């Protein structure tokens, strides 16, 4: 299966199941849209599902829309340090957080200018930790018709409920909140460790039927 996909910020498990089982071309010529997983991801904390949100520089007025590739990060305050601290608090007791922490810290200490560049860096980091090669294939221009690829660009939408029969795994606070589905790949990694890639390869992708 060959699909067209948006790069996001430490994307959810369903997106990584696609990365593990399909051939991906990255959409890099789209317009930026608010309230998507381009600049947010969901993790699991002692209070349940929690969103990590990346502040960006918004354009407005007569500037109109901006390309995803042109979106700049708002680095006036240390949001990366805040994200790292939140992850440390949420996952310190997970089975594998300490195993991966030293690999993650440099990412959160590095300051990026553009959102798209940072997201690709995060995707590359995850692929390296999981043990697979991230696709480097990117679109040459924006196309309404995704053919010959299957269009999976809808996966970037943060408001759409995905009809996905995800296999459960043990989460840090599932005794309080039950299983929280389709969290960030970070949640799966910290709880499943070296088993993460095998887990992703065994997930059902029938939610892509009809796309």
C-alpha positions as CSV (number, residue, x, y, z in Angstrom):
1,X,0.0,0.0,0.0
2,X,1.4,3.4,-1.0
3,X,-0.1,6.4,0.9
4,X,0.1,10.2,1.0
5,X,0.5,11.5,4.6
6,X,1.1,14.7,6.5
7,X,4.1,14.9,8.9
8,X,3.0,15.7,12.4
9,X,4.3,16.2,15.9
10,X,5.1,12.8,17.4
11,X,2.1,11.4,15.7
12,X,-0.4,9.0,17.1
13,X,-0.2,5.2,17.1
14,X,-2.5,4.8,14.1
15,X,-0.2,7.0,12.0
16,X,2.8,5.0,13.0
17,X,1.0,1.8,12.2
18,X,0.7,3.2,8.7
19,X,4.4,4.1,8.7
20,X,5.3,0.6,9.8
21,X,3.1,-1.2,7.2
22,X,3.0,1.0,4.1
23,X,5.1,3.0,1.7
24,X,4.7,6.7,2.5
25,X,5.0,9.9,0.4
26,X,5.0,13.0,2.6
27,X,2.7,16.0,1.7
28,X,4.9,19.1,2.2
29,X,3.1,21.6,-0.1
30,X,-0.2,22.1,1.7
31,X,-1.5,25.1,3.5
32,X,-1.2,25.2,7.3
33,X,-4.5,24.5,9.1
34,X,-5.3,25.1,12.8
35,X,-6.3,22.5,15.3
36,X,-4.5,19.6,13.7
37,X,-1.7,17.2,14.7
38,X,0.8,19.4,12.8
39,X,1.6,21.2,16.1
40,X,0.0,19.0,18.8
41,X,-0.1,15.5,20.2
42,X,-1.8,13.7,23.0
43,X,-0.1,11.8,25.8
44,X,-1.4,10.1,28.9
45,X,-0.9,11.6,32.3
46,X,-2.3,11.0,35.8
47,X,-5.3,13.2,34.8
48,X,-6.0,11.3,31.6
49,X,-5.5,12.4,28.0
50,X,-3.3,15.5,27.8
51,X,-2.4,17.7,24.8
52,X,1.1,19.0,24.2
53,X,0.7,22.0,21.9
54,X,3.5,23.8,20.0
55,X,3.1,27.6,19.8
56,X,3.6,29.0,16.3
57,X,3.8,32.4,14.7
58,X,0.4,33.1,13.1
59,X,0.0,35.3,10.1
60,X,-3.1,37.3,9.6
61,X,-4.7,40.2,7.8
62,X,-3.7,40.7,4.2
63,X,-1.1,37.9,4.4
64,X,-3.8,35.2,4.0
65,X,-2.9,31.6,4.4
66,X,0.6,30.3,4.9
67,X,2.2,27.2,3.7
68,X,2.9,24.5,6.2
69,X,6.6,24.7,5.2
70,X,6.7,28.4,6.1
71,X,5.2,28.1,9.6
72,X,7.7,29.4,12.2
73,X,7.8,28.3,15.8
74,X,7.2,30.8,18.6
75,X,10.3,30.4,20.7
76,X,9.9,33.3,23.1
77,X,9.4,31.0,26.0
78,X,10.8,27.6,26.7
79,X,7.9,25.4,25.5
80,X,10.3,22.5,24.6
81,X,11.5,22.4,28.1
82,X,7.9,22.4,29.3
83,X,7.1,19.5,27.0
84,X,10.1,17.5,28.2
85,X,9.2,18.1,31.8
86,X,5.6,17.0,31.2
87,X,6.8,13.8,29.6
88,X,9.2,13.2,32.5
89,X,6.4,13.7,35.0
90,X,3.9,11.5,33.1
91,X,6.2,8.6,32.1
92,X,8.9,8.4,34.8
93,X,7.4,5.2,36.1
94,X,6.7,3.7,32.7
95,X,8.8,0.5,31.9
96,X,11.0,2.1,29.2
97,X,11.1,5.9,29.7
98,X,14.6,5.9,31.2
99,X,15.8,3.6,28.5
100,X,14.9,6.3,25.8
101,X,15.3,9.5,27.8
102,X,18.9,10.2,26.8
103,X,17.9,9.9,23.1
104,X,15.0,12.3,23.5
105,X,16.6,15.1,25.6
106,X,18.8,16.5,22.7
107,X,15.7,16.9,20.5
108,X,13.9,19.0,23.2
109,X,17.1,21.0,23.8
110,X,17.6,22.0,20.2
111,X,15.8,25.1,19.0
112,X,14.1,24.9,15.6
113,X,12.9,27.7,13.3
114,X,10.3,25.9,11.2
115,X,7.6,23.5,12.4
116,X,7.9,21.2,9.4
117,X,11.6,20.8,9.9
118,X,11.1,20.0,13.6
119,X,8.4,17.5,12.9
120,X,10.6,15.6,10.4
121,X,13.4,15.6,12.9
122,X,11.0,14.0,15.5
123,X,9.8,11.5,13.0
124,X,13.3,10.5,12.1
125,X,14.2,10.2,15.8
126,X,11.2,7.8,16.3
127,X,12.1,5.7,13.3
128,X,15.6,5.4,14.5
129,X,14.5,4.3,18.0
130,X,11.9,1.9,16.6
131,X,14.3,0.4,14.1
132,X,12.9,1.2,10.6
133,X,13.9,3.5,7.8
134,X,11.7,6.6,7.5
135,X,10.6,7.4,4.0
136,X,12.3,10.4,2.4
137,X,9.8,10.6,-0.5
138,X,8.0,14.0,-0.6
139,X,5.5,15.7,-2.9
140,X,6.7,18.0,-5.6
141,X,3.5,20.1,-5.6
142,X,0.2,20.0,-3.9
143,X,-2.4,17.8,-5.6
144,X,-6.1,17.5,-4.8
145,X,-6.0,14.0,-6.3
146,X,-3.6,11.8,-4.4
147,X,-3.4,9.1,-7.0
148,X,-1.6,6.8,-7.5
149,X,-1.2,7.0,-3.7
150,X,-4.0,6.3,-1.2
151,X,-4.9,9.6,0.5
152,X,-4.2,9.4,4.2
153,X,-3.9,13.1,4.7
154,X,-7.1,13.0,6.8
155,X,-5.0,11.5,9.6
156,X,-3.6,14.9,10.5
157,X,-7.1,16.2,11.6
158,X,-7.3,16.5,15.4
159,X,-11.1,16.6,15.6
160,X,-11.9,13.5,13.5
161,X,-12.8,10.3,15.4
162,X,-10.9,7.4,13.8
163,X,-12.7,4.1,13.6
164,X,-9.7,2.0,14.5
165,X,-9.8,-1.3,16.4
166,X,-6.5,-0.7,18.3
167,X,-5.1,-3.5,20.3
168,X,-4.7,-2.4,23.9
169,X,-1.4,-2.3,25.8
170,X,-0.6,-1.5,29.4
171,X,-0.4,2.3,30.1
172,X,1.0,3.9,33.3
173,X,-2.4,5.2,34.6
174,X,-4.8,2.7,33.1
175,X,-5.9,1.7,36.6
176,X,-7.4,5.2,36.9
177,X,-8.6,6.0,33.4
178,X,-8.8,2.7,31.6
179,X,-7.1,2.4,28.2
180,X,-6.7,5.7,26.3
181,X,-6.6,4.9,22.6
182,X,-4.5,6.3,19.8
183,X,-2.2,8.4,22.0
184,X,1.2,9.7,20.7
185,X,3.8,7.2,19.6
186,X,5.7,8.3,22.7
187,X,3.1,6.7,24.9
188,X,3.5,3.4,23.1
189,X,7.2,3.6,23.1
190,X,7.6,4.3,26.8
191,X,5.2,1.5,27.7
192,X,6.2,-1.2,25.1
193,X,9.8,-0.4,24.4
194,X,11.5,-2.8,22.0
195,X,8.2,-4.4,21.3
196,X,6.8,-1.2,19.7
197,X,7.6,-1.9,16.1
198,X,6.2,-5.5,16.3
199,X,3.0,-4.1,17.9
200,X,2.6,-1.5,15.1
201,X,3.1,-4.1,12.3
202,X,0.4,-6.2,13.8
203,X,-2.3,-3.5,13.9
204,X,-5.4,-3.7,11.8
205,X,-5.4,-1.0,9.0
206,X,-9.0,-1.6,7.9
207,X,-9.8,2.1,8.8
208,X,-8.1,2.9,5.5
209,X,-10.7,0.9,3.5
210,X,-12.5,3.1,1.0
211,X,-9.9,5.8,1.1
